[in-house]
Amino acid sequence: MLIHPTLDQMQALGLAGMADAYLQLAEQDNATDLSRDEWRGLMLYREAAMRADRRLTNRLATAKLRFVDACIEDVDFASRRP
């Protein structure tokens, strides 16, 4: 099977996460130990994770938060209120 046409087709279909997972799995020495279903599952998991990350990044960008680097650890609960 030719790898590059498959990767090009995945990229054209918007499956960049699957293409990255496919490349990483193919380069591993123990890749032959995995079944087709395990390969497919790992590639689908990577694609779903990349889409969720991209969705969160886009939503954070459109939110235009005032304090981008704010976190709960920075809140001073000991300070007195007026």
N, CA, C and O atoms as a GROMACS GRO file, in nm:
protein
  328
    1MET      N    1   0.084  -0.118   0.000
    1MET     CA    2   0.000   0.000   0.000
    1MET      C    3   0.088   0.124   0.000
    1MET      O    4   0.189   0.129   0.070
    2LEU      N    5   0.051   0.222  -0.078
    2LEU     CA    6   0.126   0.346  -0.086
    2LEU      C    7   0.082   0.441   0.025
    2LEU      O    8  -0.037   0.466   0.043
    3ILE      N    9   0.179   0.492   0.097
    3ILE     CA   10   0.148   0.574   0.214
    3ILE      C   11   0.114   0.717   0.174
    3ILE      O   12   0.017   0.773   0.225
    4HIS      N   13   0.191   0.777   0.086
    4HIS     CA   14   0.173   0.919   0.055
    4HIS      C   15   0.038   0.951  -0.009
    4HIS      O   16  -0.022   1.052   0.029
    5PRO      N   17  -0.013   0.871  -0.104
    5PRO     CA   18  -0.147   0.903  -0.156
    5PRO      C   19  -0.255   0.892  -0.048
    5PRO      O   20  -0.351   0.969  -0.048
    6THR      N   21  -0.237   0.798   0.044
    6THR     CA   22  -0.334   0.784   0.152
    6THR      C   23  -0.330   0.906   0.242
    6THR      O   24  -0.435   0.958   0.282
    7LEU      N   25  -0.211   0.953   0.275
    7LEU     CA   26  -0.197   1.072   0.359
    7LEU      C   27  -0.251   1.196   0.288
    7LEU      O   28  -0.316   1.279   0.351
    8ASP      N   29  -0.225   1.207   0.159
    8ASP     CA   30  -0.277   1.321   0.082
    8ASP      C   31  -0.430   1.320   0.081
    8ASP      O   32  -0.493   1.426   0.091
    9GLN      N   33  -0.487   1.203   0.069
    9GLN     CA   34  -0.633   1.192   0.067
    9GLN      C   35  -0.691   1.227   0.204
    9GLN      O   36  -0.795   1.293   0.211
   10MET      N   37  -0.626   1.185   0.311
   10MET     CA   38  -0.672   1.221   0.445
   10MET      C   39  -0.666   1.372   0.466
   10MET      O   40  -0.759   1.431   0.522
   11GLN      N   41  -0.559   1.434   0.420
   11GLN     CA   42  -0.546   1.579   0.432
   11GLN      C   43  -0.654   1.650   0.350
   11GLN      O   44  -0.711   1.749   0.396
   12ALA      N   45  -0.682   1.601   0.230
   12ALA     CA   46  -0.782   1.662   0.144
   12ALA      C   47  -0.922   1.651   0.205
   12ALA      O   48  -1.006   1.739   0.185
   13LEU      N   49  -0.947   1.546   0.279
   13LEU     CA   50  -1.077   1.527   0.344
   13LEU      C   51  -1.087   1.599   0.477
   13LEU      O   52  -1.192   1.595   0.542
   14GLY      N   53  -0.980   1.665   0.519
   14GLY     CA   54  -0.982   1.739   0.645
   14GLY      C   55  -0.958   1.650   0.765
   14GLY      O   56  -1.003   1.682   0.875
   15LEU      N   57  -0.888   1.540   0.747
   15LEU     CA   58  -0.859   1.446   0.855
   15LEU      C   59  -0.712   1.454   0.894
   15LEU      O   60  -0.640   1.354   0.887
   16ALA      N   61  -0.668   1.572   0.932
   16ALA     CA   62  -0.526   1.591   0.966
   16ALA      C   63  -0.485   1.510   1.087
   16ALA      O   64  -0.373   1.460   1.092
   17GLY      N   65  -0.573   1.495   1.183
   17GLY     CA   66  -0.542   1.416   1.302
   17GLY      C   67  -0.521   1.270   1.269
   17GLY      O   68  -0.430   1.206   1.323
   18MET      N   69  -0.603   1.218   1.181
   18MET     CA   70  -0.586   1.079   1.139
   18MET      C   71  -0.456   1.061   1.062
   18MET      O   72  -0.388   0.960   1.077
   19ALA      N   73  -0.422   1.158   0.979
   19ALA     CA   74  -0.298   1.149   0.902
   19ALA      C   75  -0.177   1.150   0.994
   19ALA      O   76  -0.083   1.073   0.974
   20ASP      N   77  -0.178   1.237   1.094
   20ASP     CA   78  -0.067   1.242   1.190
   20ASP      C   79  -0.056   1.111   1.267
   20ASP      O   80   0.054   1.059   1.287
   21ALA      N   81  -0.170   1.059   1.312
   21ALA     CA   82  -0.170   0.933   1.387
   21ALA      C   83  -0.120   0.819   1.299
   21ALA      O   84  -0.046   0.732   1.346
   22TYR      N   85  -0.160   0.819   1.173
   22TYR     CA   86  -0.117   0.714   1.081
   22TYR      C   87   0.034   0.716   1.064
   22TYR      O   88   0.100   0.612   1.067
   23LEU      N   89   0.090   0.835   1.046
   23LEU     CA   90   0.235   0.845   1.032
   23LEU      C   91   0.308   0.797   1.156
   23LEU      O   92   0.405   0.722   1.146
   24GLN      N   93   0.261   0.839   1.273
   24GLN     CA   94   0.327   0.798   1.396
   24GLN      C   95   0.316   0.648   1.420
   24GLN      O   96   0.412   0.585   1.464
   25LEU      N   97   0.199   0.591   1.392
   25LEU     CA   98   0.183   0.447   1.409
   25LEU      C   99   0.270   0.369   1.311
   25LEU      O  100   0.328   0.267   1.348
   26ALA      N  101   0.278   0.416   1.188
   26ALA     CA  102   0.357   0.346   1.086
   26ALA      C  103   0.506   0.347   1.119
   26ALA      O  104   0.578   0.255   1.080
   27GLU      N  105   0.553   0.450   1.188
   27GLU     CA  106   0.695   0.461   1.220
   27GLU      C  107   0.735   0.379   1.342
   27GLU      O  108   0.855   0.357   1.364
   28GLN      N  109   0.641   0.334   1.421
   28GLN     CA  110   0.673   0.257   1.541
   28GLN      C  111   0.711   0.114   1.504
   28GLN      O  112   0.660   0.057   1.408
   29ASP      N  113   0.801   0.057   1.584
   29ASP     CA  114   0.847  -0.079   1.559
   29ASP      C  115   0.739  -0.183   1.589
   29ASP      O  116   0.730  -0.285   1.520
   30ASN      N  117   0.657  -0.157   1.690
   30ASN     CA  118   0.556  -0.255   1.729
   30ASN      C  119   0.422  -0.231   1.660
   30ASN      O  120   0.319  -0.277   1.709
   31ALA      N  121   0.421  -0.162   1.550
   31ALA     CA  122   0.297  -0.130   1.479
   31ALA      C  123   0.233  -0.255   1.422
   31ALA      O  124   0.111  -0.260   1.406
   32THR      N  125   0.312  -0.356   1.390
   32THR     CA  126   0.256  -0.479   1.333
   32THR      C  127   0.182  -0.561   1.438
   32THR      O  128   0.105  -0.650   1.404
   33ASP      N  129   0.206  -0.532   1.566
   33ASP     CA  130   0.137  -0.605   1.673
   33ASP      C  131  -0.008  -0.560   1.688
   33ASP      O  132  -0.090  -0.632   1.746
   34LEU      N  133  -0.041  -0.442   1.636
   34LEU     CA  134  -0.177  -0.390   1.649
   34LEU      C  135  -0.267  -0.442   1.537
   34LEU      O  136  -0.223  -0.459   1.423
   35SER      N  137  -0.391  -0.467   1.570
   35SER     CA  138  -0.486  -0.510   1.469
   35SER      C  139  -0.538  -0.388   1.392
   35SER      O  140  -0.511  -0.274   1.429
   36ARG      N  141  -0.611  -0.413   1.284
   36ARG     CA  142  -0.667  -0.303   1.206
   36ARG      C  143  -0.764  -0.220   1.289
   36ARG      O  144  -0.769  -0.098   1.277
   37ASP      N  145  -0.841  -0.288   1.373
   37ASP     CA  146  -0.937  -0.216   1.456
   37ASP      C  147  -0.866  -0.126   1.557
   37ASP      O  148  -0.914  -0.016   1.585
   38GLU      N  149  -0.755  -0.172   1.611
   38GLU     CA  150  -0.678  -0.088   1.705
   38GLU      C  151  -0.619   0.032   1.633
   38GLU      O  152  -0.619   0.143   1.687
   39TRP      N  153  -0.569   0.012   1.512
   39TRP     CA  154  -0.517   0.124   1.432
   39TRP      C  155  -0.627   0.226   1.407
   39TRP      O  156  -0.608   0.346   1.428
   40ARG      N  157  -0.742   0.176   1.362
   40ARG     CA  158  -0.853   0.264   1.331
   40ARG      C  159  -0.899   0.340   1.456
   40ARG      O  160  -0.927   0.459   1.450
   41GLY      N  161  -0.906   0.270   1.568
   41GLY     CA  162  -0.947   0.334   1.692
   41GLY      C  163  -0.851   0.442   1.736
   41GLY      O  164  -0.894   0.550   1.777
   42LEU      N  165  -0.722   0.416   1.726
   42LEU     CA  166  -0.623   0.517   1.763
   42LEU      C  167  -0.628   0.638   1.670
   42LEU      O  168  -0.614   0.751   1.716
   43MET      N  169  -0.648   0.613   1.542
   43MET     CA  170  -0.654   0.724   1.447
   43MET      C  171  -0.781   0.807   1.469
   43MET      O  172  -0.776   0.930   1.461
   44LEU      N  173  -0.893   0.742   1.496
   44LEU     CA  174  -1.017   0.816   1.522
   44LEU      C  175  -1.008   0.896   1.651
   44LEU      O  176  -1.058   1.008   1.659
   45TYR      N  177  -0.945   0.837   1.753
   45TYR     CA  178  -0.927   0.907   1.879
   45TYR      C  179  -0.844   1.034   1.859
   45TYR      O  180  -0.877   1.140   1.913
   46ARG      N  181  -0.737   1.024   1.781
   46ARG     CA  182  -0.650   1.139   1.756
   46ARG      C  183  -0.726   1.247   1.680
   46ARG      O  184  -0.714   1.366   1.712
   47GLU      N  185  -0.805   1.207   1.581
   47GLU     CA  186  -0.883   1.305   1.503
   47GLU      C  187  -0.984   1.376   1.593
   47GLU      O  188  -1.000   1.498   1.585
   48ALA      N  189  -1.053   1.301   1.677
   48ALA     CA  190  -1.152   1.361   1.767
   48ALA      C  191  -1.085   1.456   1.866
   48ALA      O  192  -1.138   1.563   1.894
   49ALA      N  193  -0.969   1.418   1.917
   49ALA     CA  194  -0.898   1.503   2.012
   49ALA      C  195  -0.850   1.632   1.946
   49ALA      O  196  -0.860   1.739   2.005
   50MET      N  197  -0.800   1.622   1.824
   50MET     CA  198  -0.754   1.742   1.754
   50MET      C  199  -0.870   1.836   1.723
   50MET      O  200  -0.856   1.958   1.732
   51ARG      N  201  -0.985   1.780   1.686
   51ARG     CA  202  -1.102   1.864   1.657
   51ARG      C  203  -1.152   1.932   1.784
   51ARG      O  204  -1.191   2.049   1.780
   52ALA      N  205  -1.151   1.861   1.896
   52ALA     CA  206  -1.194   1.921   2.022
   52ALA      C  207  -1.099   2.032   2.064
   52ALA      O  208  -1.143   2.136   2.111
   53ASP      N  209  -0.969   2.010   2.047
   53ASP     CA  210  -0.871   2.114   2.080
   53ASP      C  211  -0.888   2.236   1.991
   53ASP      O  212  -0.882   2.349   2.039
   54ARG      N  213  -0.910   2.213   1.863
   54ARG     CA  214  -0.930   2.324   1.770
   54ARG      C  215  -1.058   2.401   1.803
   54ARG      O  216  -1.060   2.524   1.796
   55ARG      N  217  -1.164   2.329   1.839
   55ARG     CA  218  -1.290   2.393   1.875
   55ARG      C  219  -1.273   2.479   2.000
   55ARG      O  220  -1.323   2.592   2.004
   56LEU      N  221  -1.202   2.428   2.100
   56LEU     CA  222  -1.178   2.505   2.223
   56LEU      C  223  -1.093   2.628   2.194
   56LEU      O  224  -1.120   2.736   2.246
   57THR      N  225  -0.990   2.612   2.114
   57THR     CA  226  -0.903   2.725   2.078
   57THR      C  227  -0.982   2.834   2.007
   57THR      O  228  -0.965   2.952   2.036
   58ASN      N  229  -1.068   2.794   1.914
   58ASN     CA  230  -1.149   2.892   1.842
   58ASN      C  231  -1.247   2.963   1.934
   58ASN      O  232  -1.267   3.084   1.923
   59ARG      N  233  -1.308   2.889   2.025
   59ARG     CA  234  -1.403   2.951   2.117
   59ARG      C  235  -1.334   3.047   2.213
   59ARG      O  236  -1.389   3.152   2.245
   60LEU      N  237  -1.214   3.011   2.259
   60LEU     CA  238  -1.140   3.102   2.347
   60LEU      C  239  -1.098   3.228   2.272
   60LEU      O  240  -1.097   3.337   2.330
   61ALA      N  241  -1.065   3.213   2.145
   61ALA     CA  242  -1.026   3.330   2.066
   61ALA      C  243  -1.144   3.424   2.043
   61ALA      O  244  -1.128   3.546   2.047
   62THR      N  245  -1.261   3.368   2.018
   62THR     CA  246  -1.377   3.453   1.993
   62THR      C  247  -1.436   3.510   2.121
   62THR      O  248  -1.511   3.607   2.116
   63ALA      N  249  -1.403   3.453   2.236
   63ALA     CA  250  -1.455   3.502   2.363
   63ALA      C  251  -1.393   3.636   2.400
   63ALA      O  252  -1.454   3.714   2.474
   64LYS      N  253  -1.273   3.665   2.352
   64LYS     CA  254  -1.203   3.789   2.379
   64LYS      C  255  -1.200   3.819   2.530
   64LYS      O  256  -1.245   3.924   2.577
   65LEU      N  257  -1.148   3.722   2.602
   65LEU     CA  258  -1.140   3.734   2.747
   65LEU      C  259  -1.047   3.847   2.788
   65LEU      O  260  -0.945   3.871   2.723
   66ARG      N  261  -1.082   3.917   2.895
   66ARG     CA  262  -1.002   4.030   2.938
   66ARG      C  263  -0.868   3.983   2.996
   66ARG      O  264  -0.764   4.042   2.966
   67PHE      N  265  -0.870   3.879   3.078
   67PHE     CA  266  -0.749   3.826   3.140
   67PHE      C  267  -0.725   3.687   3.083
   67PHE      O  268  -0.776   3.588   3.136
   68VAL      N  269  -0.649   3.680   2.977
   68VAL     CA  270  -0.629   3.554   2.906
   68VAL      C  271  -0.554   3.452   2.991
   68VAL      O  272  -0.585   3.332   2.985
   69ASP      N  273  -0.458   3.497   3.070
   69ASP     CA  274  -0.376   3.405   3.149
   69ASP      C  275  -0.429   3.385   3.291
   69ASP      O  276  -0.357   3.333   3.376
   70ALA      N  277  -0.552   3.425   3.318
   70ALA     CA  278  -0.608   3.414   3.453
   70ALA      C  279  -0.631   3.267   3.489
   70ALA      O  280  -0.665   3.186   3.404
   71CYS      N  281  -0.611   3.236   3.616
   71CYS     CA  282  -0.638   3.102   3.666
   71CYS      C  283  -0.685   3.112   3.811
   71CYS      O  284  -0.661   3.213   3.877
   72ILE      N  285  -0.750   3.010   3.860
   72ILE     CA  286  -0.810   3.013   3.992
   72ILE      C  287  -0.704   3.026   4.102
   72ILE      O  288  -0.733   3.079   4.210
   73GLU      N  289  -0.584   2.980   4.076
   73GLU     CA  290  -0.476   2.989   4.176
   73GLU      C  291  -0.434   3.133   4.202
   73GLU      O  292  -0.376   3.161   4.307
   74ASP      N  293  -0.460   3.224   4.110
   74ASP     CA  294  -0.422   3.363   4.124
   74ASP      C  295  -0.520   3.445   4.207
   74ASP      O  296  -0.492   3.560   4.240
   75VAL      N  297  -0.635   3.388   4.239
   75VAL     CA  298  -0.736   3.462   4.315
   75VAL      C  299  -0.694   3.466   4.462
   75VAL      O  300  -0.660   3.365   4.522
   76ASP      N  301  -0.698   3.587   4.518
   76ASP     CA  302  -0.662   3.606   4.659
   76ASP      C  303  -0.790   3.609   4.740
   76ASP      O  304  -0.858   3.711   4.748
   77PHE      N  305  -0.822   3.496   4.802
   77PHE     CA  306  -0.945   3.485   4.881
   77PHE      C  307  -0.930   3.546   5.020
   77PHE      O  308  -1.030   3.568   5.089
   78ALA      N  309  -0.808   3.573   5.064
   78ALA     CA  310  -0.782   3.624   5.196
   78ALA      C  311  -0.799   3.776   5.203
   78ALA      O  312  -0.808   3.830   5.313
   79SER      N  313  -0.803   3.843   5.093
   79SER     CA  314  -0.814   3.989   5.095
   79SER      C  315  -0.952   4.031   5.144
   79SER      O  316  -1.052   3.963   5.122
   80ARG      N  317  -0.954   4.146   5.212
   80ARG     CA  318  -1.080   4.198   5.267
   80ARG      C  319  -1.158   4.270   5.160
   80ARG      O  320  -1.100   4.332   5.070
   81ARG      N  321  -1.287   4.263   5.171
   81ARG     CA  322  -1.374   4.335   5.078
   81ARG      C  323  -1.419   4.464   5.144
   81ARG      O  324  -1.438   4.467   5.266
   82PRO      N  325  -1.437   4.569   5.067
   82PRO     CA  326  -1.479   4.698   5.126
   82PRO      C  327  -1.624   4.696   5.170
   82PRO      O  328  -1.674   4.795   5.221
   0.00000   0.00000   0.00000
